């Protein structure tokens, strides 16, 4: 029961790569123009819960995948058991070194060959989730694995099918479902601090109280420790029930239970990681991706839906409009609309909201609508200024002190150093937004060769004019400003003597170097703009960023550009455009 695409780069995307309006959750929507469907494809060991980070192209019920042929003209993809697609169930990683782990497969998704699925009547799924994550079930699975499967730690569907399960209809099994859902809630609750998750609401440091960074870090660590204790207790109860249901003698149980199994949630705990999360969140607020009001009023984010329900199109912490999609200009969902939502996948009841949206002027933070912010302290759209405004709003009067602590934890002297150094925020962002071998950063750092000037671009604001707007709005004004400063220095130098003259000579040299650097950045950005390419988010991040290879400090962009010039990825919109322009 699985889908093998045979070309994941073509058919698979990270959930944050594509336009939310293009995500389908049932067969009908794939026939109505929506291309992408949640795709369970294995992942790491994570019992009870793991977010589904991937999407697969299943437009018109997988028309493109089903007709995909290899270089020899043979059908390459193998969709199997498609009648089970879009149904809630359980899924697990096919291969892990830590053992088998089951988690919910949400309604409206598809499962892959590395993330098999199991199904039962929907009401029984929580009980099976508990039983199949019990220590005893794991031992039974190991006993039923063949030599090849055991050596490869490969948990094939046949192995799970051969593993016996007891009757779960009696009163003895009733608590299993509640315990499983409790484990899901605990792990998903911590996942609300991961901005790549469908559950994201706020970064960890804004989910706890504290006057200082250290106090907030300690508060979050305490929350994680508490969740791990509760998970361990729930697991013990699940194991107790499972041993009774299977009728395992006490002596055999003691042998099976030898050695404690540690509980790990995967939540970030280090001060540096948590500080990076907070700065990334502030940048997302400045770009209008996250709703800063959620940090000011905990009643605004909607509740998460049942773990077997469809995934939300936008996380609870996203800035949305009254259609539940990313907010457009002067169409931000009102507090009334947000409070009226039953959960993150539902709209308010019809007629329950009098004022569904507000204009941008009523939102507490100025957000970028053009998709770009400048690394330029002399510009009103300076990225550091905007990030700082978001931090000041959510941290209040302690913002300045906490900012200093943040910089200390991040190992930088100030926020500009952190945002400007490509080995800091940008590298961290690339790592954060890379899953299942898919690299998909959505905040792009465009930078001059000398790294003294740059822009931050939001991938989801891409349009055919974005680069030209950036040149006109940010780069050209900066060049004119530096030209004026250079002329002023030269004018002062003409009348200066001695030490003053030598100081001005050094100042002029620095100014000439800076101006040459920004002009080179302009020329490189202009070359990319004059390709006149139409961005298509369906192509994914790696191909859309490729034309910016000269200004992006990321080798992946250059690698993908060379592949495009060699004629690879012919299926993509950008490849078709390059062919029409005679560049391929």
Protein Blocks (a to p, Z undefined) as FASTA:
>chain_A
ZZdehpaklmpccfklpcfklpcfbfklmmnopabdcddehiaddehiacdfbdcdfehh
hllmmmpccfkopafbdcehklmgoiacddddfbdckbpcdddddehiacdfklccdddd
fklmmmmmmmmmpmklmmmmmmmpcfklmmnopacfklmmmpccddfkbmklmmmmmmmm
mmmmmmmmmmmmpmkbfkbcbdfklmpgcfbfklmmmmmmmmmmmmmmmmmmmmmmmmmm
mmmmnopafklmmmmmgoiadddehiafbfklmmmmmmmmmmmmmnomacfklmmomklp
ccdddfkbccdfbdfkbccdfkopacdehiaccfklmmmpmblkbccdehiafblbccfk
lpcbdcdfkopacddfkbfklfklmmmmmmmmmnommlmmmmmmmmmmnopabfklmmmm
mklmmmmmmmmmggehiacdfbdcdddfklpaccdddfklgcfklmmmmmmmmmmmmmmm
mmmmmmmmmmmmmmgghjllmmmmmmmmmmmmmmmmmmmmmmmmmmmmmnopacdfknom
mlmmmmmmmmcccfklmmmmmmmmnopaklpmklmmmmmnopZZ
